[in-house]
Every structure is written in C-alpha cells, then in structure tokens.
Amino acid sequence: MELYRVTVDIQDINDNSPVFPKSQIEQEISELAVLGARFPLESAIDPDVGVNTLQKYTLQPTDHFKLNVQNGDDGSKTVEMVLHSPLDREKKNHHNLILTAFDGGKPQRSTTVQININVLDGNDNAPVFSQSSYRTSVVENAPKSTVVTRVSATDADESSHGIQYYFEHTSSTVKALFSIDADSGEVKVIGDIDYEKHKQFKIKVKAKDHGGLTDSSDIIIDIIDVNDNTPKITIMSFSSAVSEDAAPGTVIAMINIQDLDSGDNSKITCSIDLNSPFKIISSLTNYYNLLTYSELDREQTGEYNITITAVDGGNPPFSSKVILNLKISDVNDHTPQFEQESYTAFIAENNPPSTTILTVKAVDLDWGPNAKVSYFIIDGDLNGASLTSYISINSESGVIYAEKSFDYEQLKSFKMQVKAQDGGSPPLSNNMTVNIVIQDQNDNAPQVLYPVQTGASVVAEIVPRAAEVGYLVTKVVAIDVDSGQNAWLSYKLQKATDRALFEVGLQNGEIRTVRQVTDKDAVKQKLTVVVQDNGQPSRSAVVSINVAVADSFPEVLSEFTDFMQGKQYDDNLTFYLILALAVVSLLFIVSIISIISVKIYRWRQNKLFYKSGSNLPVIPNYPPVYADGTLQHVYNYEMCGTTDSRMSDMKFVRPYSQNTLVSQSRMGTVQRVKKEQEDDDLTLEQKPPNADWRFPPNQRPGPSGQHRFHTLQQRWTPYEKSRAGAHPDEAGASAGVIAGTRPWPNPPTEAEQFQAMMVAANVSEATATLGPRYNPQYGPDYRQNVFIPGSTATLMANPQQQVPQQALPPPQALPPVEAPKAAQTPASKKKPTKKDKK
C-alpha cells in the first residue's frame, strides 16, 4: 500500500441569506449630538463565502443619518450610522429606520432590521475611550474570574462618573467565556477557554454616558496554547492476518496520529516494540506505515500483539498507545510426520471381519485444512489378490481393519505401505511401512495318519501269545498343522479291554505290551488312544485299534466278524434310550399340567358358590301347636357355613326312638337324606311319625334350659308345605334335616351320600347319651328362644315377633356340632352291659 495526500475544495453556493442578530435595534441619541457623530450597529452574519457572503447595506430613510461601512482585516464589515442633520426633540422625538443587508450571490439574498431611535434632551459631550483598541492574551484553561484586561473612557461633561461599559454585537460564544463589569470596565474569564477551538477573540466594547452619547473600541484577546491534549491514533487500514510467506516490506497497517495542540506540543514521535519482525516509518506528515522487515514463521509464532506508541513534544509530554493483534496465516509448508518410522502389529488368526489391527498417527505442523491428515493404503498384491481385499484403513482416524479372516497356515505375515496426506494445495504426503504378523491359534485338531480309520473293513494288529514284555504292537502316527505349542502332541490310552496288558508312549505314540501274554487273555482286544495337542484350549483326536492275541490269521478272522454288527447295535440302542426318555418326560409334564388345571377349576367353582350364598334369608317363625306333643309342620333344615366350615365334621340328626337299633337308624337316615337330595321336586311320601316322638307336656324342656342350639336356616319346600296341610298328623315325622357344609344345587354324588351316612350314624350314637332333656323321645322345644352364637339376634316363639332379616349376621365359620355330655347320675354310673356296648 502507498499513501497520497488529496485536497478537496468545496465550492460554495448562495444557499444562506444574511441574518441580523436581533429583529429590532434600539438607539438613544441626544438632540445635542453634533454632526458627524457615529453610532455603531450590529452587523449581519452570512455563513456563505466569497461573493455569496455579505456585500453591502442600505438605510432608509436618510433624513438625519447615513451609513458608514468599514472593512476589517479578516474580511468582516462593520456598519455604523453617521449623523448628518441635527435632531430636534421638540419637533420629533422618535425615528424609525430600516437597515437592509445584501449578499453578492445569484440570485441575491437580503435581510432587514428595524432601527428605533429615541431622541434625548441635553448632554452635549460623548465619552471617549483611552485607546482605539486593546490587545491582550490569556492561557487556555485559565481559571474562572481571571482578569483579562480593563477598558476606560472619559467624558468632558461633569457627570463622567455615569459612564457604562458593555459588549456590543458579541456572539454567544464570547458571552459564555467573558464578561465585562459595567462600572469598572474589567473583562474577566467566566468559562473554559480551549485553544484548540478558539485561538483569538475580537470583542467590540461600548461606553455610554447618562445622556445617551456613546463611544466604541475593540478588545483583541490572544489564546496561549498549553499541552493539554494527548496524541490521537487512528488506524486507517489494517490487515488482521498476514501470510507467513509474506515478503519483507509488506505493509501491515496505515496509521494517522493527530495532536490538537500547536508548536512543540503537536510534534509527534511514533514507535513500536523492539525484537519484533516489524518496523514503522513516516510516509507523510502525521501519517505512518507499519511494515514487515524479516521472514515470518507461523509454526514458531502464530500471532503478534504489536504495541504502537505516540508521544508529543510538550512539557510534560503526553502519549497514547494502541495494540494491534496480527495473526499469521498458515501456508502448507510441512509434510505429515508419522509418530514411528515403522509399525508392527500382531493379529490372531480366525479373526472376525472388521477387527481392528492397529492405529497409525501422523502429525502435520501446519494449521487448518493444511494440517488435516488423511490416510491411504498403497495398493499391492498379496497371495494373488489385491491388498485392499485383506486390509482397509479409516481415512480420518488412521485405524487399520482386517477385511477378512486370516489363516496362519496360509499366511504368516506381510508388509504394506500407508500414506499420510494433508489437505493443503498442493497436498504434501509421507509414506510409512506397516508389518502385520499373523499369530497362530489352536484351531486344528490332530490328524491321525496311522492306523487308518475306515468303516468299510476292520484292521487288527496281531500279537503273538509268545510276545515278550515291551513288544511293539503298533505305533500311532499323527500330525497337527498348527505351529509351536499348538502342534506338540501327546498320546494317552483312553480305553482298553485289558489295561494291564498294553501301554502307549506319551510322546511317540508307540503301543507296547507291559507284561507277558497269557492264555487267559482274550483274543479280541480293543484299544482307544487319544491324541491331544498342547494348545489352549487343547484339541484332540481319538483312534480305535483292534488287537488280536493269536498265533494265526484264521483265528483272528473268526473273532472280529461281529465288530460291525455290535457297533450298529450300540448306535440303535442309544437312539431308543433317548427317545424313551423324551416320551417319559413329555408324559410327566402333561400330567402335572392336568392336575394343576383340575385344582384351579375346583377352586374357582367353590369360590363362585360361596360368593353366591352370602345373602341368607330370614328364618320363618311359625306358631307352635303342641296338642299331641308333635310339630304341626314339616321342617327342612339347611345349614350354610363359611369357607372354613368345610374343614369341620357335620352331623345329620333325625329323631328316632331310643330303642331303635343303631344300625337301623343309620340306614334309615342315609336313605332318607339320599332321596331328598336327589330330587327336591318329586313327591315323596314320608313315613308316619314315630310314636316315641310324642311326649307329655310335663316332660317337655322348659325355659330353664341352659343349652344353646346352633342356628340353622329354615326353609320350606313346596312339597313339605303341601304335606303339612294334607296330613297334620305326620307333621312331626321329620324334625329336620341338617344338610352338609353347603346346599347341593345338583343331586349329591356317591361320595357325598357316604359322608352323610357316616355323620348321621355318629349323631345317632351321641344322642343316646344326652339324658332326659335331650333324649330323642322328648325332642327339642321350639317354643324357647334360639340364640345365634356371635350375633345379637334372637329367634322367638311368639308369633307377633318378627325376626328382621338384617339381624342375621353374615355367614361365619360354625364349629362342629358336638353332643353335650349327659349329667352323671346313679343310673348312669352303672357298669354298661354287653347289650349296651353292642
């Protein structure tokens, strides 16, 4: 880059009109003012330049005043009115004039201001300044209230002490920085003066007496510069990155340094840090170039922080700094380097495809795309096939994979070339050799070469009966295609018809006799030899050897004719044993499943039944009729229990005479229960009531009885209702039937009939020993209250009392009904006779 200075001149156009500071000007002039007296006016301001700026003024009317325009050194114009005709207050005390300002542009622009003049009476002397102009200086940043200068004026009149001083036609900037005392004429600093903004001030001052006569003068104030500004550094152009192969003298940045001070305070010295491959030179005034002067290397230094310092010539000096961060861009000037000159990898044979063999790594000192390394295999030939069909490599990570399974017996090792290439333009690359060694695995079992195992014929080794100890019968020859320890073979005798007769060499496989052959030894000898390698895990092969202890070949032939048949028989026997075991196991599993299914079905049926019997009906109450000691109606009793009650014994009671034989009671009760449960709807004629059931009223149990009967649910069947109405005499023939643990929705099974028969027999035996109150000839007293264990409900014999259904508790487990023991009386204490026992 090069720097050139260009100056641009802006040409002005007449786009601004002259402007007066005020819209009206007020003047007070004495009627005694002499001809030729001057009265300054505020000048108009036009921001244009050249001919477009303010050019002339006109005044209307001109009866008493005319204009006097003066050109200043700086090109400004000062306008004042000059009295050329005397004033007479008595004739006219007020004059109105129009002042017009014109510029020189095309089209011409103008502006006007009205001047109002009041004519004062008396005072014939005007004040006069001691100097026509006052010149002074003040340093910038001077403290406030600093006295800059003092102006003074005198008046020939006696009242000269009445002179007033004030600024005339001043700008707002002057009024903000300076002030003048109206009585003393002292000019003071009231604002912050900055040399860099204003280097000089020209102020118009006016003196006026009490009669209205005035005089004017100029005050010129020069500002003295002070070193109060630091140099300002501006970066005009900067390349944040430069290539490491940039030639010396390459421009890095262009810098402009400005100091608003003047003189020595504005002289700048620019410098940078030492020991850096850069330098800074000045091209134009206040302009500097940052250059390279030596070669750059990104691999040594990737970036630079360049500090530029600018110092002015003031006392004390001011300085400023700026830091530029410069990055060195990379150039592909380095080739990838592998971490090792060569690699050696080991892989076991029979490896699965895509097995990782090893990882190669190359480093490129460049940066970015130039440092991105890709890996490739230099293709070659291996066993007549392409090398890439055996090996592949991940181009990004450098991981080498096996494309297929290796076989140590076919390929033991090979070499290949791996290329590492960067991403530069043009790319750089490097090659490296990889040695891959296949490790043997014990994947081959020993192969028996001798004796040859064939299924077509039987080969037997003949041992003469006169063989001595150590006689060599045969030798087992085997090989293993593996290598190393995997190929070390050992021989062991696994089975033998007579282990005390033969032995096998552990290392050589020789089968020898260990004792003298005798006549007792069997002619047919079968040996099984195991050949085992030394691998982990080891592999083995089994060879069967037939040995014949005989002296002639015909004898051998007759003994070995049934070898093949026995072998076939053994194979068939094994198959049948396995088949039988499978069938027995299947039948056992099916039986277990069937038993479990039946158990679950019965459990669910019982559960459904006990849920359906939760709401019990109310036991009906009938008025008793005991004219002849019997019940008027036939009752059918059913007992409903809980799920636990089926674990207890239930006793079915039917009243009979005490003299009735126990056997007859059992058979009658069982037959009656069986018939009633088989078909409730059939009309079954009941037997006439037993004469022993009726008993006189004086022997009936009274209300003093202390025994409580278990509450049973009472239910009338339609048949029993009809029988009770038609045959009242037979109403007492049945005191009731106590059903089992649940009602039978279906006819009872044979097992249930048998259970009912046994329970009824037990009840008949127990009732024979209950005593007078509980003897069957008396029967239960249904007029008494019936108490329900576990409940507050009481069943009354009163026909007016109704038993509420909600008084009955839900079914609970009822304890087994047991007959109470009879009281010990002298009659009962006698020794039972044989008849009683029977």
LINTAZI-V494146 format. One record per residue. RES is the residue in three letters. NEAR is the number of other C-alpha atoms within 10 Angstrom. D_FIRST is the distance of its C-alpha to the first C-alpha in whole Angstrom. Layout:
BEGIN
res=[RES | RES]
near=[NEAR | NEAR]
d_first=[D_FIRST | D_FIRST]
END
This chain:
BEGIN
res=[MET | GLU | LEU | TYR | ARG | VAL | THR | VAL | ASP | ILE | GLN | ASP | ILE | ASN | ASP | ASN | SER | PRO | VAL | PHE | PRO | LYS | SER | GLN | ILE | GLU | GLN | GLU | ILE | SER | GLU | LEU | ALA | VAL | LEU | GLY | ALA | ARG | PHE | PRO | LEU | GLU | SER | ALA | ILE | ASP | PRO | ASP | VAL | GLY | VAL | ASN | THR | LEU | GLN | LYS | TYR | THR | LEU | GLN | PRO | THR | ASP | HIS | PHE | LYS | LEU | ASN | VAL | GLN | ASN | GLY | ASP | ASP | GLY | SER | LYS | THR | VAL | GLU | MET | VAL | LEU | HIS | SER | PRO | LEU | ASP | ARG | GLU | LYS | LYS | ASN | HIS | HIS | ASN | LEU | ILE | LEU | THR | ALA | PHE | ASP | GLY | GLY | LYS | PRO | GLN | ARG | SER | THR | THR | VAL | GLN | ILE | ASN | ILE | ASN | VAL | LEU | ASP | GLY | ASN | ASP | ASN | ALA | PRO | VAL | PHE | SER | GLN | SER | SER | TYR | ARG | THR | SER | VAL | VAL | GLU | ASN | ALA | PRO | LYS | SER | THR | VAL | VAL | THR | ARG | VAL | SER | ALA | THR | ASP | ALA | ASP | GLU | SER | SER | HIS | GLY | ILE | GLN | TYR | TYR | PHE | GLU | HIS | THR | SER | SER | THR | VAL | LYS | ALA | LEU | PHE | SER | ILE | ASP | ALA | ASP | SER | GLY | GLU | VAL | LYS | VAL | ILE | GLY | ASP | ILE | ASP | TYR | GLU | LYS | HIS | LYS | GLN | PHE | LYS | ILE | LYS | VAL | LYS | ALA | LYS | ASP | HIS | GLY | GLY | LEU | THR | ASP | SER | SER | ASP | ILE | ILE | ILE | ASP | ILE | ILE | ASP | VAL | ASN | ASP | ASN | THR | PRO | LYS | ILE | THR | ILE | MET | SER | PHE | SER | SER | ALA | VAL | SER | GLU | ASP | ALA | ALA | PRO | GLY | THR | VAL | ILE | ALA | MET | ILE | ASN | ILE | GLN | ASP | LEU | ASP | SER | GLY | ASP | ASN | SER | LYS | ILE | THR | CYS | SER | ILE | ASP | LEU | ASN | SER | PRO | PHE | LYS | ILE | ILE | SER | SER | LEU | THR | ASN | TYR | TYR | ASN | LEU | LEU | THR | TYR | SER | GLU | LEU | ASP | ARG | GLU | GLN | THR | GLY | GLU | TYR | ASN | ILE | THR | ILE | THR | ALA | VAL | ASP | GLY | GLY | ASN | PRO | PRO | PHE | SER | SER | LYS | VAL | ILE | LEU | ASN | LEU | LYS | ILE | SER | ASP | VAL | ASN | ASP | HIS | THR | PRO | GLN | PHE | GLU | GLN | GLU | SER | TYR | THR | ALA | PHE | ILE | ALA | GLU | ASN | ASN | PRO | PRO | SER | THR | THR | ILE | LEU | THR | VAL | LYS | ALA | VAL | ASP | LEU | ASP | TRP | GLY | PRO | ASN | ALA | LYS | VAL | SER | TYR | PHE | ILE | ILE | ASP | GLY | ASP | LEU | ASN | GLY | ALA | SER | LEU | THR | SER | TYR | ILE | SER | ILE | ASN | SER | GLU | SER | GLY | VAL | ILE | TYR | ALA | GLU | LYS | SER | PHE | ASP | TYR | GLU | GLN | LEU | LYS | SER | PHE | LYS | MET | GLN | VAL | LYS | ALA | GLN | ASP | GLY | GLY | SER | PRO | PRO | LEU | SER | ASN | ASN | MET | THR | VAL | ASN | ILE | VAL | ILE | GLN | ASP | GLN | ASN | ASP | ASN | ALA | PRO | GLN | VAL | LEU | TYR | PRO | VAL | GLN | THR | GLY | ALA | SER | VAL | VAL | ALA | GLU | ILE | VAL | PRO | ARG | ALA | ALA | GLU | VAL | GLY | TYR | LEU | VAL | THR | LYS | VAL | VAL | ALA | ILE | ASP | VAL | ASP | SER | GLY | GLN | ASN | ALA | TRP | LEU | SER | TYR | LYS | LEU | GLN | LYS | ALA | THR | ASP | ARG | ALA | LEU | PHE | GLU | VAL | GLY | LEU | GLN | ASN | GLY | GLU | ILE | ARG | THR | VAL | ARG | GLN | VAL | THR | ASP | LYS | ASP | ALA | VAL | LYS | GLN | LYS | LEU | THR | VAL | VAL | VAL | GLN | ASP | ASN | GLY | GLN | PRO | SER | ARG | SER | ALA | VAL | VAL | SER | ILE | ASN | VAL | ALA | VAL | ALA | ASP | SER | PHE | PRO | GLU | VAL | LEU | SER | GLU | PHE | THR | ASP | PHE | MET | GLN | GLY | LYS | GLN | TYR | ASP | ASP | ASN | LEU | THR | PHE | TYR | LEU | ILE | LEU | ALA | LEU | ALA | VAL | VAL | SER | LEU | LEU | PHE | ILE | VAL | SER | ILE | ILE | SER | ILE | ILE | SER | VAL | LYS | ILE | TYR | ARG | TRP | ARG | GLN | ASN | LYS | LEU | PHE | TYR | LYS | SER | GLY | SER | ASN | LEU | PRO | VAL | ILE | PRO | ASN | TYR | PRO | PRO | VAL | TYR | ALA | ASP | GLY | THR | LEU | GLN | HIS | VAL | TYR | ASN | TYR | GLU | MET | CYS | GLY | THR | THR | ASP | SER | ARG | MET | SER | ASP | MET | LYS | PHE | VAL | ARG | PRO | TYR | SER | GLN | ASN | THR | LEU | VAL | SER | GLN | SER | ARG | MET | GLY | THR | VAL | GLN | ARG | VAL | LYS | LYS | GLU | GLN | GLU | ASP | ASP | ASP | LEU | THR | LEU | GLU | GLN | LYS | PRO | PRO | ASN | ALA | ASP | TRP | ARG | PHE | PRO | PRO | ASN | GLN | ARG | PRO | GLY | PRO | SER | GLY | GLN | HIS | ARG | PHE | HIS | THR | LEU | GLN | GLN | ARG | TRP | THR | PRO | TYR | GLU | LYS | SER | ARG | ALA | GLY | ALA | HIS | PRO | ASP | GLU | ALA | GLY | ALA | SER | ALA | GLY | VAL | ILE | ALA | GLY | THR | ARG | PRO | TRP | PRO | ASN | PRO | PRO | THR | GLU | ALA | GLU | GLN | PHE | GLN | ALA | MET | MET | VAL | ALA | ALA | ASN | VAL | SER | GLU | ALA | THR | ALA | THR | LEU | GLY | PRO | ARG | TYR | ASN | PRO | GLN | TYR | GLY | PRO | ASP | TYR | ARG | GLN | ASN | VAL | PHE | ILE | PRO | GLY | SER | THR | ALA | THR | LEU | MET | ALA | ASN | PRO | GLN | GLN | GLN | VAL | PRO | GLN | GLN | ALA | LEU | PRO | PRO | PRO | GLN | ALA | LEU | PRO | PRO | VAL | GLU | ALA | PRO | LYS | ALA | ALA | GLN | THR | PRO | ALA | SER | LYS | LYS | LYS | PRO | THR | LYS | LYS | ASP | LYS | LYS]
near=[9 | 7 | 11 | 6 | 6 | 6 | 5 | 5 | 6 | 6 | 7 | 12 | 14 | 20 | 13 | 17 | 22 | 23 | 19 | 20 | 15 | 12 | 11 | 14 | 18 | 11 | 15 | 16 | 23 | 23 | 22 | 19 | 25 | 16 | 14 | 14 | 17 | 22 | 20 | 21 | 18 | 16 | 21 | 25 | 17 | 22 | 13 | 19 | 16 | 15 | 14 | 24 | 23 | 27 | 17 | 14 | 20 | 15 | 18 | 15 | 13 | 14 | 12 | 14 | 22 | 18 | 20 | 15 | 14 | 12 | 10 | 9 | 7 | 6 | 10 | 14 | 17 | 15 | 19 | 17 | 18 | 17 | 20 | 16 | 15 | 15 | 20 | 15 | 17 | 9 | 7 | 11 | 16 | 13 | 14 | 13 | 17 | 16 | 19 | 18 | 23 | 22 | 25 | 18 | 21 | 11 | 9 | 11 | 19 | 20 | 16 | 19 | 20 | 17 | 19 | 16 | 17 | 19 | 22 | 20 | 17 | 13 | 19 | 15 | 21 | 25 | 25 | 20 | 18 | 12 | 13 | 11 | 16 | 17 | 12 | 14 | 14 | 18 | 14 | 20 | 17 | 17 | 13 | 14 | 13 | 13 | 16 | 18 | 18 | 15 | 22 | 18 | 24 | 18 | 20 | 11 | 15 | 9 | 12 | 17 | 13 | 15 | 25 | 20 | 23 | 18 | 23 | 17 | 18 | 14 | 11 | 8 | 11 | 16 | 15 | 13 | 14 | 22 | 20 | 21 | 15 | 16 | 14 | 13 | 21 | 16 | 21 | 18 | 22 | 18 | 18 | 14 | 22 | 17 | 21 | 16 | 8 | 12 | 14 | 15 | 15 | 15 | 21 | 16 | 22 | 25 | 28 | 22 | 23 | 15 | 23 | 24 | 25 | 26 | 21 | 23 | 21 | 18 | 21 | 15 | 18 | 18 | 20 | 17 | 19 | 18 | 22 | 19 | 19 | 20 | 25 | 16 | 20 | 13 | 13 | 12 | 14 | 15 | 13 | 14 | 15 | 18 | 14 | 20 | 15 | 17 | 13 | 14 | 14 | 16 | 22 | 20 | 18 | 23 | 20 | 18 | 19 | 19 | 22 | 16 | 21 | 17 | 11 | 13 | 24 | 21 | 17 | 21 | 15 | 21 | 16 | 18 | 13 | 10 | 7 | 13 | 14 | 20 | 19 | 20 | 13 | 15 | 14 | 12 | 11 | 17 | 18 | 21 | 22 | 22 | 18 | 18 | 17 | 15 | 13 | 20 | 17 | 19 | 15 | 7 | 11 | 15 | 16 | 15 | 13 | 17 | 14 | 18 | 18 | 22 | 22 | 24 | 18 | 21 | 11 | 10 | 16 | 19 | 18 | 15 | 15 | 15 | 12 | 15 | 14 | 17 | 18 | 21 | 20 | 23 | 18 | 21 | 16 | 19 | 22 | 24 | 19 | 18 | 11 | 11 | 10 | 14 | 16 | 12 | 13 | 13 | 19 | 16 | 20 | 16 | 17 | 13 | 14 | 14 | 15 | 16 | 18 | 18 | 14 | 20 | 15 | 23 | 16 | 21 | 17 | 21 | 17 | 13 | 13 | 24 | 21 | 19 | 26 | 18 | 24 | 18 | 20 | 12 | 14 | 13 | 11 | 15 | 9 | 7 | 10 | 12 | 19 | 17 | 13 | 15 | 19 | 19 | 22 | 15 | 16 | 11 | 14 | 20 | 16 | 22 | 18 | 21 | 19 | 15 | 15 | 21 | 17 | 21 | 15 | 9 | 14 | 14 | 14 | 13 | 14 | 18 | 15 | 20 | 19 | 26 | 24 | 25 | 16 | 22 | 10 | 9 | 14 | 18 | 18 | 15 | 18 | 18 | 15 | 17 | 14 | 18 | 18 | 21 | 18 | 20 | 21 | 21 | 19 | 18 | 20 | 24 | 16 | 17 | 11 | 12 | 17 | 13 | 14 | 8 | 8 | 7 | 10 | 14 | 16 | 18 | 17 | 20 | 22 | 15 | 16 | 14 | 16 | 15 | 14 | 14 | 18 | 16 | 18 | 18 | 15 | 21 | 17 | 19 | 15 | 20 | 15 | 20 | 16 | 12 | 14 | 24 | 19 | 16 | 21 | 18 | 24 | 17 | 20 | 15 | 13 | 18 | 15 | 12 | 13 | 10 | 17 | 21 | 22 | 24 | 15 | 14 | 12 | 14 | 22 | 16 | 23 | 19 | 20 | 16 | 15 | 13 | 19 | 12 | 10 | 6 | 14 | 14 | 19 | 17 | 21 | 16 | 19 | 16 | 21 | 20 | 27 | 22 | 25 | 16 | 21 | 11 | 10 | 13 | 18 | 18 | 15 | 17 | 18 | 16 | 22 | 17 | 22 | 25 | 23 | 20 | 14 | 12 | 10 | 9 | 13 | 19 | 13 | 9 | 12 | 18 | 12 | 10 | 14 | 14 | 9 | 11 | 10 | 10 | 11 | 11 | 10 | 11 | 11 | 10 | 10 | 11 | 10 | 10 | 11 | 11 | 10 | 11 | 10 | 10 | 10 | 11 | 11 | 10 | 10 | 10 | 11 | 10 | 11 | 11 | 10 | 10 | 12 | 11 | 10 | 11 | 11 | 11 | 11 | 11 | 10 | 11 | 12 | 11 | 14 | 15 | 11 | 9 | 16 | 15 | 13 | 15 | 14 | 16 | 17 | 12 | 16 | 15 | 14 | 16 | 12 | 15 | 11 | 13 | 18 | 24 | 26 | 22 | 26 | 24 | 21 | 18 | 17 | 19 | 19 | 24 | 22 | 18 | 17 | 12 | 19 | 15 | 12 | 13 | 14 | 25 | 24 | 22 | 23 | 22 | 24 | 28 | 16 | 16 | 8 | 10 | 13 | 16 | 10 | 12 | 21 | 21 | 14 | 16 | 23 | 21 | 13 | 16 | 20 | 20 | 15 | 16 | 18 | 16 | 13 | 14 | 11 | 10 | 13 | 14 | 8 | 13 | 10 | 13 | 18 | 15 | 12 | 15 | 23 | 20 | 17 | 11 | 13 | 7 | 12 | 18 | 18 | 12 | 10 | 7 | 10 | 6 | 10 | 11 | 13 | 15 | 18 | 17 | 16 | 19 | 15 | 13 | 14 | 11 | 15 | 20 | 14 | 13 | 20 | 18 | 14 | 11 | 13 | 15 | 17 | 21 | 23 | 22 | 24 | 23 | 22 | 17 | 20 | 22 | 21 | 21 | 21 | 17 | 15 | 13 | 9 | 9 | 15 | 18 | 12 | 10 | 8 | 13 | 18 | 13 | 15 | 23 | 22 | 17 | 19 | 24 | 23 | 18 | 20 | 25 | 15 | 16 | 21 | 19 | 17 | 16 | 16 | 16 | 17 | 20 | 19 | 23 | 20 | 22 | 22 | 16 | 19 | 16 | 18 | 16 | 15 | 19 | 17 | 17 | 15 | 9 | 11 | 10 | 17 | 15 | 20 | 18 | 18 | 14 | 10 | 10 | 10 | 14 | 16 | 12 | 13 | 12 | 12 | 18 | 16 | 14 | 17 | 15 | 16 | 20 | 14 | 14 | 14 | 13 | 16 | 13 | 11 | 17 | 12 | 9 | 9 | 7 | 7 | 12 | 9 | 8 | 8 | 9 | 8 | 7 | 6 | 7 | 6 | 7]
d_first=[0 | 4 | 7 | 10 | 14 | 16 | 19 | 22 | 25 | 28 | 31 | 34 | 37 | 40 | 40 | 42 | 46 | 47 | 48 | 51 | 51 | 54 | 56 | 60 | 60 | 63 | 65 | 68 | 70 | 73 | 76 | 76 | 73 | 73 | 72 | 68 | 67 | 63 | 62 | 58 | 57 | 54 | 51 | 49 | 45 | 43 | 39 | 39 | 37 | 39 | 42 | 41 | 42 | 46 | 48 | 52 | 54 | 58 | 61 | 64 | 67 | 67 | 71 | 70 | 67 | 64 | 60 | 58 | 55 | 53 | 49 | 47 | 44 | 42 | 43 | 45 | 49 | 52 | 55 | 58 | 62 | 64 | 68 | 70 | 73 | 75 | 75 | 79 | 79 | 82 | 81 | 78 | 76 | 73 | 70 | 68 | 65 | 62 | 58 | 56 | 52 | 50 | 47 | 46 | 44 | 45 | 47 | 48 | 48 | 51 | 52 | 56 | 57 | 61 | 63 | 66 | 68 | 71 | 73 | 75 | 78 | 79 | 76 | 76 | 73 | 69 | 67 | 65 | 62 | 62 | 59 | 57 | 54 | 53 | 50 | 49 | 46 | 45 | 42 | 40 | 41 | 45 | 47 | 49 | 53 | 51 | 53 | 51 | 54 | 57 | 59 | 62 | 64 | 68 | 71 | 74 | 76 | 78 | 76 | 73 | 72 | 71 | 68 | 65 | 61 | 58 | 55 | 55 | 52 | 49 | 47 | 46 | 44 | 46 | 49 | 47 | 46 | 49 | 53 | 56 | 59 | 62 | 65 | 63 | 60 | 58 | 54 | 53 | 49 | 50 | 46 | 43 | 41 | 37 | 36 | 32 | 34 | 37 | 37 | 40 | 43 | 46 | 49 | 52 | 55 | 59 | 62 | 65 | 69 | 72 | 73 | 69 | 68 | 65 | 62 | 59 | 56 | 52 | 51 | 47 | 46 | 42 | 40 | 39 | 36 | 36 | 34 | 34 | 30 | 28 | 24 | 22 | 19 | 17 | 14 | 12 | 9 | 11 | 11 | 15 | 15 | 14 | 16 | 18 | 18 | 14 | 14 | 13 | 10 | 8 | 6 | 9 | 9 | 8 | 12 | 15 | 18 | 21 | 25 | 27 | 30 | 30 | 31 | 30 | 30 | 27 | 25 | 23 | 22 | 19 | 20 | 19 | 22 | 23 | 24 | 21 | 18 | 15 | 15 | 14 | 13 | 13 | 11 | 13 | 17 | 17 | 13 | 12 | 9 | 10 | 10 | 13 | 15 | 18 | 19 | 19 | 22 | 23 | 27 | 27 | 25 | 24 | 22 | 21 | 21 | 19 | 21 | 19 | 22 | 22 | 25 | 26 | 29 | 32 | 35 | 35 | 32 | 30 | 27 | 25 | 23 | 21 | 21 | 18 | 19 | 17 | 19 | 19 | 19 | 22 | 22 | 26 | 27 | 30 | 33 | 36 | 39 | 42 | 44 | 47 | 47 | 50 | 52 | 56 | 57 | 61 | 62 | 66 | 67 | 69 | 65 | 65 | 62 | 58 | 59 | 56 | 56 | 53 | 50 | 47 | 44 | 40 | 37 | 34 | 31 | 28 | 28 | 28 | 29 | 29 | 31 | 34 | 37 | 39 | 43 | 45 | 48 | 48 | 51 | 54 | 58 | 60 | 64 | 64 | 61 | 58 | 56 | 54 | 58 | 59 | 55 | 52 | 49 | 47 | 44 | 42 | 44 | 46 | 49 | 52 | 55 | 58 | 59 | 62 | 65 | 66 | 69 | 69 | 72 | 70 | 67 | 66 | 63 | 60 | 56 | 53 | 49 | 47 | 43 | 40 | 37 | 34 | 32 | 29 | 27 | 29 | 32 | 33 | 37 | 40 | 43 | 46 | 50 | 52 | 56 | 58 | 62 | 65 | 67 | 71 | 72 | 76 | 76 | 79 | 83 | 85 | 87 | 90 | 91 | 95 | 97 | 96 | 96 | 98 | 100 | 102 | 104 | 105 | 105 | 107 | 107 | 110 | 112 | 115 | 117 | 118 | 114 | 114 | 111 | 108 | 109 | 105 | 106 | 102 | 98 | 96 | 93 | 89 | 86 | 82 | 79 | 77 | 76 | 76 | 78 | 78 | 81 | 83 | 86 | 89 | 93 | 95 | 98 | 98 | 101 | 105 | 108 | 109 | 107 | 109 | 110 | 106 | 103 | 99 | 97 | 94 | 92 | 94 | 95 | 99 | 102 | 105 | 108 | 108 | 112 | 115 | 116 | 119 | 121 | 120 | 117 | 116 | 115 | 112 | 109 | 106 | 103 | 99 | 97 | 93 | 90 | 87 | 84 | 82 | 79 | 78 | 79 | 82 | 83 | 87 | 89 | 93 | 96 | 99 | 102 | 105 | 108 | 111 | 114 | 117 | 118 | 118 | 116 | 118 | 119 | 115 | 115 | 117 | 115 | 112 | 113 | 112 | 108 | 107 | 109 | 108 | 105 | 105 | 107 | 105 | 102 | 104 | 105 | 102 | 101 | 104 | 103 | 100 | 101 | 104 | 102 | 99 | 102 | 104 | 100 | 100 | 103 | 103 | 100 | 101 | 104 | 102 | 100 | 103 | 105 | 102 | 102 | 106 | 105 | 102 | 104 | 107 | 105 | 104 | 107 | 109 | 106 | 106 | 110 | 109 | 107 | 109 | 112 | 110 | 112 | 116 | 119 | 121 | 124 | 127 | 130 | 134 | 137 | 139 | 142 | 145 | 148 | 149 | 146 | 144 | 140 | 141 | 137 | 136 | 133 | 130 | 128 | 124 | 122 | 118 | 116 | 113 | 111 | 112 | 116 | 116 | 116 | 119 | 123 | 124 | 128 | 130 | 133 | 136 | 139 | 142 | 146 | 146 | 148 | 146 | 145 | 142 | 141 | 142 | 140 | 137 | 138 | 139 | 135 | 133 | 135 | 135 | 131 | 130 | 132 | 130 | 127 | 127 | 128 | 128 | 128 | 132 | 135 | 136 | 140 | 140 | 143 | 145 | 145 | 146 | 149 | 148 | 145 | 147 | 148 | 150 | 149 | 150 | 148 | 145 | 142 | 141 | 138 | 139 | 137 | 134 | 133 | 129 | 129 | 125 | 124 | 124 | 123 | 126 | 126 | 129 | 129 | 130 | 133 | 134 | 134 | 136 | 138 | 139 | 140 | 142 | 144 | 144 | 146 | 143 | 141 | 141 | 141 | 138 | 136 | 133 | 130 | 127 | 125 | 122 | 119 | 118 | 119 | 120 | 118 | 119 | 123 | 123 | 122 | 125 | 123 | 123 | 127 | 127 | 126 | 127 | 131 | 130 | 129 | 132 | 134 | 133 | 133 | 137 | 138 | 136 | 138 | 141 | 141 | 139 | 143 | 145 | 142 | 139 | 142 | 142 | 145 | 144 | 140 | 138 | 138 | 136 | 137 | 135 | 131 | 129 | 126 | 123 | 121 | 118 | 118 | 120 | 121 | 125 | 127 | 131 | 134 | 134 | 134 | 132 | 129 | 126 | 124 | 120 | 118 | 115 | 118 | 117 | 115 | 112 | 114 | 114 | 115 | 119 | 120 | 123 | 126 | 129 | 132 | 133 | 136 | 140 | 141 | 143 | 147 | 150 | 151 | 147 | 148 | 150 | 150 | 148 | 151 | 150 | 150 | 147 | 145 | 146]
END
